[in-house]
Amino acid sequence: MSAAPAHSPIDAARRPGMLHLFAPYWGARKRWRAWLLVVLWLAITLGSAWLYVRANELTGELTDALLARNWDVLKKVVWMTIGVGLLVGALGVVRTAIIDLIDLDWRTWLSNHYLEQWFSSHAYYAMDPDGALSNADQHIAEDVRLFANSSVVNISNMINVLVNIVAFTAVLWALSGTLTIPIGDWRVQIPGYMVYVALLYNIAYLLLVHWVGKRLIVLGMKRQTVEADYRYGAMQVRENAVQIAFYGGAANELQRLRRRFAKIRDNVLATVVRNAKLEMTRTVYGHLFAVLPTLTALPRYFAGEITMGGVTQAVGAFGQLSASLGYFQESYKSFAMWLALANRLRDFSWAINKAHARPNGFTVVRGNQSDIHSSVLALRTPEGEPLADVAPLKLAAGSRTLVRGPSGTGKSTLLRTLAGIWMHGAGTVTLPAKARIMFLPQRSYLPSGTFKAAMCYPLMPDQFDDATCRRVLEICGLGGRITSLNTRDNWQQLLSGGEQQRVAFARVLLQRPDFVFLDEATSALDPATEASLYQALLKELPDSAIISVAHRTAVADYHDDIIELVPSAAQAA
């Protein structure tokens, strides 16, 4: 026998760090292709930096040739400038393609990673047993896409910027020479003074922009949350449109969605105001110091140490260095959004870790026996409130068991416990290791696609031939859907509640499980259809164990054993 694996609470105790989002992918041995692309990208980046430096030199040579009216030199420089420009453009195209490939590969890995984590150990269910998931679809589909793209773009830009900073710092240092400032009898010499001016200019700019724009990080994270809440609310209306119409709840839903949208509006307005302040800061600062590069080069020019071409080259190098240093200020919003996305994914990972590490009060054991049996089971709510204490059970092949009891005594909870998907309580459940178990809830899940795929779920449609499917549909009173076997549609929305429950019975007859748990699986059917389906179930699956929860007394006719649940002593007290 083997017990279900337990998850350590260590990972759940702390929020995953930023490294958690990077290390699993980039540290894997099979990531050689991604690293090969990175090496190629670095080579192109270094080559592009050299070309930018050469283009800056050509600008200076072009200026001197114009001033000297030297047509031969001018012609040569023009052609070289054109060649460098074409080469830079070609390398830029290749570099962009490489970035896109790395982005796609990383997003693919992250998506698979989060999907596997989400579905493992029923984490998708344990995170919220009632089904109202905390925007997991937003995290996996949208946040992963944006995070992978932002990470690749921002990191590649930072590396590119650092390479350019090194390259143009060297250029500007060489052009700066040594500035001598007389102070009384002293002469203060500052080698590479233009570099220091550029650094001071951009450090002041960075501090100012951070002070004005730091609120954008919080606003960006909140933006993703409120947008997801609004979208989820609209999705709930779409999925429950009939029920809302019956209740006359349109006005209530309208107000609820308006309140959620109001949070989006407030967030956007706050972001607009903060962005306006940030843009104003950038614009004013940029205009105030627009002539700074030229002024910085003038001492060398007036001293006759550099030509006008040298001034042009110095101004260009100053501009390139400032642009590279200024990337961090200009990309403040991008970094803020990147950090917000990372925090959302870290929180999602944390929630999954908590779900994995959540202690299971029940010991689930899988052995070689053919029946399901249990010890005394103490059923509890997720909050720990007692529901019922159930005597030891044994569900053998071919048995027919009905679970009854007042509302709130844990009938559905007992079925979930016996199926091994409920963790709140105490006791031991022993499941057959090789048994096939199917659980039919009151509301079945029908994936979009062909009707045959929805009917065969969770198995694949190619595992069943059309003739068998048609026969089962006739048995379940769905003969009118035979022609729709290969029709693609949103069957969850298209079929009525009764039709959905009949599809669930069709799945059972197709897949022939060893144990069938029915949780109010006929609540939307009339008594005659209910009787027909139970009779078909008993006839078609004589060796399967049937365990039902139902309120209609007529269902008892199709069961041999009855389990009466009563409130636990603690609940009754």
Backbone torsions as a table, in degrees:
resi	resn	phi	psi	omega
1	MET	NA	154.3	178.6
2	SER	-136.6	130.8	178.5
3	ALA	-83.8	153.3	177.3
4	ALA	-63.1	138.0	-176.7
5	PRO	-64.7	140.9	176.7
6	ALA	-95.9	150.6	-179.8
7	HIS	-104.3	136.2	179.1
8	SER	-69.2	139.2	178.5
9	PRO	-79.2	-1.3	-174.5
10	ILE	-62.4	-48.8	-178.2
11	ASP	-64.7	-29.8	-178.0
12	ALA	-77.2	-17.1	-174.5
13	ALA	-76.5	-20.7	-177.5
14	ARG	-135.9	152.3	179.6
15	ARG	-73.1	131.6	179.5
16	PRO	-58.6	142.0	179.4
17	GLY	-81.1	175.7	179.5
18	MET	-60.3	-33.3	-178.3
19	LEU	-61.0	-27.3	179.5
20	HIS	-60.5	-28.3	-178.4
21	LEU	-83.8	-15.9	-174.9
22	PHE	-111.2	-47.7	-169.8
23	ALA	-59.0	-44.5	-176.7
24	PRO	-58.3	-35.4	-179.6
25	TYR	-80.6	-55.3	-173.5
26	TRP	-74.6	-17.7	178.8
27	GLY	-92.3	-4.7	-178.8
28	ALA	-73.3	146.1	-177.6
29	ARG	-67.5	-28.4	-175.7
30	LYS	-84.7	10.3	-178.6
31	ARG	-92.8	23.3	-177.0
32	TRP	-61.4	-34.6	-179.4
33	ARG	-65.4	-41.7	178.9
34	ALA	-64.1	-41.8	179.3
35	TRP	-67.3	-34.2	176.2
36	LEU	-63.1	-41.3	176.5
37	LEU	-64.2	-37.6	178.9
38	VAL	-63.9	-44.6	179.3
39	VAL	-61.6	-43.7	178.4
40	LEU	-62.6	-41.7	178.8
41	TRP	-63.0	-41.7	179.1
42	LEU	-62.4	-41.2	179.0
43	ALA	-61.8	-42.7	178.6
44	ILE	-66.3	-38.6	179.8
45	THR	-63.8	-43.9	178.2
46	LEU	-65.0	-41.3	177.6
47	GLY	-63.8	-39.4	178.7
48	SER	-65.3	-39.2	178.8
49	ALA	-61.7	-42.2	177.9
50	TRP	-62.2	-39.5	179.2
51	LEU	-66.0	-37.4	177.6
52	TYR	-63.9	-41.7	177.5
53	VAL	-63.3	-42.4	179.0
54	ARG	-64.4	-38.3	177.6
55	ALA	-63.2	-36.9	177.7
56	ASN	-65.0	-40.8	177.2
57	GLU	-63.6	-41.1	-179.9
58	LEU	-64.3	-32.7	176.9
59	THR	-62.5	-43.1	177.0
60	GLY	-64.3	-43.9	179.2
61	GLU	-63.5	-36.9	178.6
62	LEU	-63.6	-42.2	179.3
63	THR	-63.1	-46.2	179.7
64	ASP	-64.3	-38.2	179.2
65	ALA	-65.8	-37.8	177.6
66	LEU	-65.4	-45.7	-179.3
67	LEU	-65.2	-33.9	-179.8
68	ALA	-85.8	-3.9	-176.9
69	ARG	52.2	40.9	-179.1
70	ASN	-96.6	96.8	-174.2
71	TRP	-66.3	-38.0	-177.8
72	ASP	-62.6	-46.7	178.3
73	VAL	-66.5	-41.1	-178.6
74	LEU	-59.8	-44.7	-179.0
75	LYS	-62.1	-43.8	179.8
76	LYS	-62.5	-44.1	-178.7
77	VAL	-65.4	-39.0	179.9
78	VAL	-61.5	-47.0	-179.8
79	TRP	-64.1	-39.1	178.0
80	MET	-65.5	-38.7	178.4
81	THR	-63.2	-42.0	178.0
82	ILE	-62.6	-44.0	179.6
83	GLY	-62.0	-44.7	178.2
84	VAL	-62.1	-41.6	179.9
85	GLY	-62.2	-43.0	178.7
86	LEU	-64.4	-40.8	-179.6
87	LEU	-66.6	-41.4	177.3
88	VAL	-61.1	-42.2	179.2
89	GLY	-62.9	-43.8	-179.8
90	ALA	-63.9	-44.7	178.3
91	LEU	-63.6	-34.7	178.2
92	GLY	-63.4	-39.4	178.1
93	VAL	-63.6	-46.3	180.0
94	VAL	-63.5	-41.9	-179.4
95	ARG	-62.9	-41.0	178.1
96	THR	-63.5	-41.5	178.9
97	ALA	-62.5	-40.7	178.7
98	ILE	-63.4	-43.6	178.7
99	ILE	-59.6	-43.0	180.0
100	ASP	-63.6	-38.8	179.2
101	LEU	-66.9	-42.6	177.5
102	ILE	-63.6	-42.1	178.2
103	ASP	-58.0	-47.5	-179.0
104	LEU	-63.4	-44.0	-178.5
105	ASP	-64.9	-42.6	-179.9
106	TRP	-67.5	-42.8	178.4
107	ARG	-61.9	-41.3	178.5
108	THR	-59.4	-45.4	-179.3
109	TRP	-65.5	-46.3	-179.6
110	LEU	-61.0	-42.4	179.6
111	SER	-61.2	-47.7	179.0
112	ASN	-63.1	-40.0	-179.9
113	HIS	-61.1	-48.9	-178.2
114	TYR	-70.4	-35.1	176.8
115	LEU	-63.6	-44.2	178.9
116	GLU	-63.2	-43.5	179.0
117	GLN	-65.1	-39.2	-177.4
118	TRP	-66.9	-39.9	-176.7
119	PHE	-87.5	-16.4	-177.4
120	SER	-73.8	142.5	177.8
121	SER	53.0	33.4	178.7
122	HIS	57.5	31.6	-179.4
123	ALA	-61.2	-37.2	179.9
124	TYR	-62.2	-27.5	179.7
125	TYR	-89.9	-41.2	-177.3
126	ALA	-69.4	-28.0	-179.8
127	MET	-62.4	-31.5	178.1
128	ASP	-159.9	91.7	-174.3
129	PRO	-58.5	-22.7	-179.2
130	ASP	-83.4	-3.9	174.4
131	GLY	95.1	-10.7	179.9
132	ALA	-83.2	74.3	-175.8
133	LEU	-62.7	147.6	-176.8
134	SER	-76.7	64.3	177.4
135	ASN	55.9	39.4	179.7
136	ALA	-60.6	-34.6	178.3
137	ASP	-62.5	-38.2	178.1
138	GLN	-63.8	-43.7	-179.0
139	HIS	-62.6	-48.9	-172.3
140	ILE	-75.6	-41.2	-175.2
141	ALA	-85.1	-46.7	-171.4
142	GLU	-96.6	-51.2	-176.1
143	ASP	-62.9	-40.7	178.8
144	VAL	-62.3	-44.1	179.4
145	ARG	-61.0	-49.1	-177.8
146	LEU	-67.8	-38.6	-179.0
147	PHE	-66.6	-45.4	179.6
148	ALA	-60.9	-45.3	-179.7
149	ASN	-65.2	-46.2	179.9
150	SER	-62.6	-39.6	-179.0
151	SER	-64.0	-49.3	-178.1
152	VAL	-64.2	-45.4	-178.3
153	VAL	-65.8	-48.5	-176.6
154	ASN	-67.0	-43.1	-179.1
155	ILE	-67.0	-43.4	178.6
156	SER	-63.8	-39.6	177.8
157	ASN	-64.4	-40.4	179.7
158	MET	-63.5	-43.7	178.6
159	ILE	-63.9	-43.5	178.5
160	ASN	-60.4	-41.5	179.4
161	VAL	-65.1	-43.1	-180.0
162	LEU	-63.0	-40.4	177.2
163	VAL	-61.9	-44.3	179.2
164	ASN	-66.5	-35.5	177.7
165	ILE	-61.2	-46.6	179.1
166	VAL	-62.2	-45.2	-176.6
167	ALA	-63.8	-48.2	-174.9
168	PHE	-83.2	-18.4	169.9
169	THR	-65.1	-42.0	177.9
170	ALA	-63.1	-42.1	179.1
171	VAL	-63.5	-48.2	-176.4
172	LEU	-67.9	-34.8	177.7
173	TRP	-63.1	-43.1	-179.9
174	ALA	-66.0	-38.8	-179.5
175	LEU	-74.1	-26.5	-176.7
176	SER	-69.4	-34.5	-174.2
177	GLY	62.7	-141.1	179.1
178	THR	-125.0	122.8	178.1
179	LEU	-89.7	126.4	179.0
180	THR	-106.0	123.1	-179.6
181	ILE	-114.6	115.6	179.0
182	PRO	-77.1	128.1	175.2
183	ILE	-129.6	94.5	-175.9
184	GLY	65.0	-125.9	178.0
185	ASP	-86.5	-1.1	-177.1
186	TRP	-96.7	153.0	173.0
187	ARG	-125.2	110.5	179.5
188	VAL	-91.5	122.0	-179.9
189	GLN	-106.6	130.6	-179.2
190	ILE	-123.3	99.3	177.0
191	PRO	-71.0	141.8	178.0
192	GLY	61.3	36.6	-171.8
193	TYR	-61.5	-30.5	-179.3
194	MET	-63.3	-32.9	178.3
195	VAL	-64.0	-42.7	-179.7
196	TYR	-65.9	-38.7	178.0
197	VAL	-62.1	-44.2	179.6
198	ALA	-63.1	-41.3	179.6
199	LEU	-64.4	-47.0	179.8
200	LEU	-61.9	-41.6	179.3
201	TYR	-58.7	-45.2	-175.4
202	ASN	-81.1	-31.1	175.6
203	ILE	-64.5	-43.7	177.2
204	ALA	-61.7	-40.1	178.6
205	TYR	-62.9	-45.1	-179.0
206	LEU	-61.8	-46.5	-179.6
207	LEU	-62.4	-40.7	-179.8
208	LEU	-65.7	-45.5	-179.6
209	VAL	-64.9	-40.7	178.8
210	HIS	-62.9	-41.8	-179.9
211	TRP	-62.9	-39.6	-178.8
212	VAL	-78.3	-37.6	-169.2
213	GLY	-104.4	3.2	-174.6
214	LYS	-62.6	-25.8	179.3
215	ARG	-65.2	-19.8	-178.1
216	LEU	-64.2	-27.6	178.9
217	ILE	-62.7	-49.0	179.5
218	VAL	-64.7	-43.6	-179.3
219	LEU	-64.1	-37.8	179.4
220	GLY	-65.8	-40.9	178.3
221	MET	-66.5	-41.5	179.4
222	LYS	-67.6	-32.8	-179.7
223	ARG	-59.7	-45.2	179.7
224	GLN	-61.9	-39.5	-177.9
225	THR	-67.9	-48.8	-176.4
226	VAL	-69.5	-33.9	176.3
227	GLU	-64.4	-42.8	179.9
228	ALA	-65.8	-39.7	178.5
229	ASP	-62.9	-41.5	179.3
230	TYR	-65.1	-43.9	-179.8
231	ARG	-65.3	-39.5	179.8
232	TYR	-66.2	-38.8	177.3
233	GLY	-61.9	-42.3	178.0
234	ALA	-65.7	-36.7	178.8
235	MET	-66.0	-38.1	176.8
236	GLN	-60.9	-41.1	178.2
237	VAL	-62.4	-43.5	-179.4
238	ARG	-63.2	-42.1	-176.2
239	GLU	-76.2	-22.7	-177.1
240	ASN	-120.6	31.8	-174.8
241	ALA	-59.0	-42.6	-177.7
242	VAL	-64.6	-46.3	-179.7
243	GLN	-62.5	-40.4	179.3
244	ILE	-63.7	-40.6	178.9
245	ALA	-64.2	-41.7	179.3
246	PHE	-63.3	-38.6	179.7
247	TYR	-77.3	-13.1	-173.3
248	GLY	66.8	37.7	-173.6
249	GLY	-95.0	14.7	-176.8
250	ALA	-59.5	-43.8	-178.6
251	ALA	-63.2	-40.3	179.3
252	ASN	-64.3	-45.2	179.9
253	GLU	-65.5	-37.6	178.2
254	LEU	-60.4	-45.5	179.5
255	GLN	-66.2	-38.0	-179.6
256	ARG	-64.6	-43.3	178.6
257	LEU	-68.8	-35.4	177.1
258	ARG	-64.0	-39.9	178.6
259	ARG	-64.2	-40.8	179.2
260	ARG	-67.5	-38.9	178.5
261	PHE	-68.4	-31.6	178.3
262	ALA	-59.7	-34.3	177.3
263	LYS	-67.4	-36.7	176.0
264	ILE	-64.5	-45.3	-179.1
265	ARG	-60.6	-45.6	179.7
266	ASP	-61.8	-40.3	179.7
267	ASN	-65.6	-42.8	-179.6
268	VAL	-65.4	-42.4	179.3
269	LEU	-62.2	-43.3	178.2
270	ALA	-63.2	-37.7	178.5
271	THR	-68.0	-40.5	178.4
272	VAL	-60.6	-45.7	179.9
273	VAL	-61.7	-44.8	-178.4
274	ARG	-67.2	-39.6	177.4
275	ASN	-65.0	-37.8	178.4
276	ALA	-62.4	-42.8	177.5
277	LYS	-62.9	-40.0	-178.9
278	LEU	-66.8	-44.3	179.8
279	GLU	-66.4	-37.7	177.1
280	MET	-62.0	-42.5	178.6
281	THR	-60.9	-46.2	-179.8
282	ARG	-62.8	-45.8	-176.3
283	THR	-63.8	-48.8	-178.5
284	VAL	-62.7	-45.5	-179.2
285	TYR	-62.6	-42.7	-179.1
286	GLY	-63.8	-41.9	-179.0
287	HIS	-71.2	-36.3	-179.1
288	LEU	-61.9	-34.8	-174.4
289	PHE	-114.1	26.9	-177.6
290	ALA	-62.6	-35.2	-176.2
291	VAL	-92.8	4.3	-176.6
292	LEU	-58.4	-43.8	-179.8
293	PRO	-59.0	-43.2	-179.9
294	THR	-65.6	-44.5	179.2
295	LEU	-61.2	-36.0	-178.8
296	THR	-66.3	-33.7	-177.9
297	ALA	-83.9	-16.5	-174.5
298	LEU	-60.3	-40.8	179.4
299	PRO	-55.3	-40.4	179.4
300	ARG	-69.0	-36.8	-178.5
301	TYR	-69.6	-46.6	-179.2
302	PHE	-67.1	-24.7	176.8
303	ALA	-80.7	-2.7	179.2
304	GLY	74.3	18.3	-176.6
305	GLU	-89.1	-19.1	175.8
306	ILE	-137.8	154.1	178.1
307	THR	-85.0	177.8	176.0
308	MET	-62.7	-33.8	174.2
309	GLY	-62.2	-37.0	176.2
310	GLY	-64.2	-39.4	176.6
311	VAL	-61.5	-46.2	179.0
312	THR	-59.5	-42.2	179.6
313	GLN	-66.4	-40.6	179.3
314	ALA	-65.2	-43.2	178.2
315	VAL	-62.6	-41.3	178.5
316	GLY	-64.5	-43.6	179.4
317	ALA	-65.7	-40.6	177.0
318	PHE	-60.3	-43.9	-180.0
319	GLY	-64.5	-41.8	179.2
320	GLN	-65.6	-42.5	178.9
321	LEU	-65.0	-43.3	179.1
322	SER	-65.3	-40.0	178.3
323	ALA	-63.3	-39.9	179.0
324	SER	-67.2	-46.7	177.5
325	LEU	-65.9	-35.1	-179.1
326	GLY	-74.2	-8.3	178.4
327	TYR	-56.4	-38.5	-176.4
328	PHE	-67.9	-31.5	175.7
329	GLN	-77.1	-44.8	-177.8
330	GLU	-64.5	-28.9	-177.4
331	SER	-98.0	19.8	-176.2
332	TYR	-59.5	-43.6	179.9
333	LYS	-63.3	-39.9	179.4
334	SER	-64.0	-42.3	177.6
335	PHE	-66.1	-37.4	179.1
336	ALA	-62.7	-44.6	178.3
337	MET	-66.3	-39.3	178.6
338	TRP	-60.2	-46.4	179.5
339	LEU	-65.0	-38.8	178.3
340	ALA	-62.8	-42.9	178.3
341	LEU	-64.0	-42.9	178.8
342	ALA	-60.9	-42.2	179.8
343	ASN	-64.3	-38.4	178.5
344	ARG	-65.3	-42.0	178.9
345	LEU	-69.6	-34.6	175.9
346	ARG	-64.1	-41.5	177.7
347	ASP	-65.3	-38.0	178.5
348	PHE	-65.4	-43.4	176.8
349	SER	-61.4	-39.0	179.2
350	TRP	-63.4	-43.2	179.1
351	ALA	-62.4	-40.0	177.9
352	ILE	-65.4	-43.3	178.8
353	ASN	-60.4	-40.5	178.2
354	LYS	-63.8	-40.2	179.1
355	ALA	-64.6	-40.3	178.8
356	HIS	-66.2	-39.1	-173.9
357	ALA	-88.6	-6.2	-178.6
358	ARG	-59.8	126.0	-176.5
359	PRO	-64.3	134.6	176.8
360	ASN	-94.2	115.1	-179.8
361	GLY	-65.0	-24.0	179.8
362	PHE	-95.6	141.2	172.4
363	THR	-94.2	115.2	-179.5
364	VAL	-101.5	119.0	-177.3
365	VAL	-117.9	136.9	176.5
366	ARG	-113.2	121.5	-177.0
367	GLY	-126.2	-169.5	-176.0
368	ASN	-94.6	1.7	179.3
369	GLN	-73.1	166.8	-176.6
370	SER	-100.0	-6.4	-177.6
371	ASP	-112.6	168.8	171.9
372	ILE	-104.4	127.0	175.6
373	HIS	-139.6	163.2	-174.7
374	SER	-145.9	164.1	169.1
375	SER	-86.3	-168.8	171.3
376	VAL	-61.8	130.9	-177.6
377	LEU	-111.2	121.5	175.2
378	ALA	-98.2	106.3	-177.0
379	LEU	-86.2	134.4	-178.7
380	ARG	-132.2	158.2	171.8
381	THR	-79.9	167.1	176.2
382	PRO	-58.0	-24.7	178.8
383	GLU	-85.7	-1.6	179.0
384	GLY	92.9	2.4	179.1
385	GLU	-72.7	137.5	-178.7
386	PRO	-71.2	142.4	176.0
387	LEU	-111.1	-60.1	-178.9
388	ALA	-159.8	155.6	172.1
389	ASP	-110.9	119.6	-172.8
390	VAL	-107.4	130.5	178.7
391	ALA	-64.2	161.0	179.2
392	PRO	-53.7	139.3	-176.5
393	LEU	-119.8	155.0	171.2
394	LYS	-143.1	118.2	-179.4
395	LEU	-112.4	105.6	-176.3
396	ALA	-95.5	166.6	177.9
397	ALA	-59.5	134.3	178.4
398	GLY	81.6	-0.7	-179.7
399	SER	-76.7	154.6	179.9
400	ARG	-128.1	109.1	-172.4
401	THR	-124.6	131.0	177.2
402	LEU	-110.6	131.8	177.4
403	VAL	-103.6	122.2	-179.8
404	ARG	-127.6	166.0	177.7
405	GLY	154.8	165.3	179.1
406	PRO	-62.5	160.2	176.4
407	SER	-61.2	139.4	177.9
408	GLY	88.4	6.8	179.4
409	THR	-95.6	-0.3	172.9
410	GLY	92.3	32.3	179.5
411	LYS	-63.5	-51.0	178.1
412	SER	-64.9	-35.6	179.1
413	THR	-63.1	-37.9	178.2
414	LEU	-62.5	-43.4	178.8
415	LEU	-62.6	-41.7	179.2
416	ARG	-65.5	-36.2	178.5
417	THR	-65.5	-45.4	-179.8
418	LEU	-66.8	-27.1	177.3
419	ALA	-82.2	-6.8	176.8
420	GLY	83.5	19.7	-177.6
421	ILE	-118.0	9.9	177.3
422	TRP	-116.9	136.6	-173.1
423	MET	-120.5	-1.4	-174.2
424	HIS	-97.7	103.4	-179.7
425	GLY	151.2	-155.6	-179.4
426	ALA	-150.1	147.9	179.5
427	GLY	137.7	179.0	-179.0
428	THR	-124.2	131.9	176.0
429	VAL	-119.9	126.5	179.0
430	THR	-109.5	119.8	-177.6
431	LEU	-110.2	146.4	174.7
432	PRO	-65.6	132.5	-174.7
433	ALA	-63.3	-34.9	-174.5
434	LYS	-107.4	9.2	-176.7
435	ALA	-75.6	146.9	174.0
436	ARG	-98.0	123.8	-175.9
437	ILE	-120.3	133.5	175.1
438	MET	-124.0	140.0	-178.6
439	PHE	-118.4	120.6	178.8
440	LEU	-106.3	101.8	178.4
441	PRO	-78.2	174.6	179.7
442	GLN	-62.4	-36.6	178.1
443	ARG	-119.7	114.7	-176.5
444	SER	-81.4	157.3	175.6
445	TYR	-97.5	128.1	178.0
446	LEU	-121.9	108.2	-179.9
447	PRO	-69.5	150.4	175.7
448	SER	-68.6	151.0	-177.9
449	GLY	138.1	-151.6	177.7
450	THR	-73.7	155.3	178.8
451	PHE	-64.5	-34.5	178.3
452	LYS	-63.8	-40.8	178.6
453	ALA	-63.4	-40.5	178.0
454	ALA	-65.8	-36.5	-178.8
455	MET	-70.8	-35.2	-176.3
456	CYS	-88.9	-7.8	-177.2
457	TYR	-55.0	139.0	8.0
458	PRO	-90.2	4.7	176.2
459	LEU	-81.9	172.9	-178.1
460	MET	-87.9	145.5	-176.3
461	PRO	-63.5	-26.9	-178.9
462	ASP	-74.1	-1.7	176.6
463	GLN	-83.1	-6.9	-178.5
464	PHE	-132.9	136.4	178.2
465	ASP	-81.1	159.7	-176.2
466	ASP	-63.7	-34.9	-178.6
467	ALA	-62.0	-43.2	178.1
468	THR	-64.2	-41.1	179.2
469	CYS	-63.5	-41.5	179.7
470	ARG	-64.2	-41.0	178.8
471	ARG	-61.6	-44.6	-179.2
472	VAL	-66.4	-38.7	178.1
473	LEU	-62.3	-40.1	177.2
474	GLU	-62.7	-43.1	-179.8
475	ILE	-61.5	-37.7	-175.6
476	CYS	-90.2	9.8	177.6
477	GLY	73.7	27.0	179.7
478	LEU	-117.2	33.0	-179.1
479	GLY	-58.7	-29.0	179.6
480	GLY	-68.4	-13.0	-179.5
481	ARG	-98.5	1.9	-177.7
482	ILE	-59.3	-40.7	-179.1
483	THR	-72.3	-8.4	-177.9
484	SER	-99.4	8.2	-175.3
485	LEU	-52.1	-41.6	-176.8
486	ASN	-105.1	16.6	177.8
487	THR	-87.9	133.3	179.7
488	ARG	-94.6	131.8	179.5
489	ASP	-166.0	174.5	174.3
490	ASN	-91.5	86.7	-171.7
491	TRP	-69.1	-26.4	177.1
492	GLN	-60.8	-36.0	179.8
493	GLN	-87.3	-32.5	-172.9
494	LEU	-77.4	-39.1	-174.7
495	LEU	-85.5	146.6	175.7
496	SER	-73.0	169.2	179.0
497	GLY	-60.2	-39.8	178.5
498	GLY	-65.7	-41.2	178.1
499	GLU	-64.8	-38.6	178.8
500	GLN	-62.7	-39.9	179.3
501	GLN	-68.4	-34.3	176.7
502	ARG	-69.0	-35.4	174.9
503	VAL	-61.7	-38.0	178.9
504	ALA	-62.1	-41.1	176.6
505	PHE	-65.9	-37.0	177.8
506	ALA	-61.4	-38.4	176.9
507	ARG	-59.7	-43.9	-178.8
508	VAL	-62.7	-45.2	-179.0
509	LEU	-66.1	-32.1	177.4
510	LEU	-72.0	-47.3	-169.4
511	GLN	-90.6	-16.4	172.3
512	ARG	48.8	62.3	179.7
513	PRO	-72.5	164.8	178.1
514	ASP	-80.2	-30.2	179.7
515	PHE	-132.1	131.6	179.7
516	VAL	-122.5	118.4	176.2
517	PHE	-103.1	120.2	-178.8
518	LEU	-114.2	111.5	-178.6
519	ASP	-104.5	93.5	-176.8
520	GLU	52.4	40.9	-172.8
521	ALA	-74.9	-6.4	178.7
522	THR	-121.9	19.3	-174.3
523	SER	-64.6	-25.8	-178.0
524	ALA	-95.7	6.4	-176.2
525	LEU	-105.5	152.7	174.3
526	ASP	-75.2	159.5	-176.2
527	PRO	-55.4	-38.1	-178.0
528	ALA	-66.4	-44.5	178.9
529	THR	-66.2	-39.8	177.5
530	GLU	-58.5	-46.7	180.0
531	ALA	-62.5	-42.2	-179.4
532	SER	-62.2	-41.6	-178.4
533	LEU	-70.0	-41.1	178.0
534	TYR	-65.1	-39.7	177.9
535	GLN	-62.8	-41.3	177.7
536	ALA	-64.6	-37.9	179.9
537	LEU	-62.9	-45.3	-179.0
538	LEU	-68.8	-35.5	-178.8
539	LYS	-73.8	-44.8	-174.9
540	GLU	-77.9	-28.5	-176.8
541	LEU	-125.0	66.0	-176.1
542	PRO	-66.5	-24.9	-177.1
543	ASP	-98.4	0.3	-179.8
544	SER	-89.0	144.3	175.6
545	ALA	-82.4	131.7	-179.7
546	ILE	-113.0	124.5	178.4
547	ILE	-126.5	118.1	-172.8
548	SER	-121.8	148.3	165.4
549	VAL	-117.5	123.4	-178.5
550	ALA	-156.6	149.4	179.1
551	HIS	-95.1	-23.1	-179.2
552	ARG	-73.0	131.4	-177.1
553	THR	-66.8	-27.7	-177.3
554	ALA	-64.0	-24.3	-178.8
555	VAL	-64.5	-25.8	-179.5
556	ALA	-60.7	-24.7	-179.0
557	ASP	-63.8	-19.4	-176.3
558	TYR	-103.0	14.7	-179.0
559	HIS	-131.7	147.8	-179.4
560	ASP	-96.0	-32.1	-177.8
561	ASP	-119.7	148.4	179.4
562	ILE	-128.4	130.6	174.0
563	ILE	-106.4	117.5	178.8
564	GLU	-96.7	116.7	177.6
565	LEU	-92.7	137.0	175.2
566	VAL	-126.0	153.3	178.7
567	PRO	-56.0	143.5	178.0
568	SER	-63.9	159.8	-178.9
569	ALA	-58.9	-38.0	180.0
570	ALA	-66.5	-37.4	179.6
571	GLN	-70.3	-42.2	-179.9
572	ALA	-63.0	-34.5	179.3
573	ALA	-69.8	NA	NA
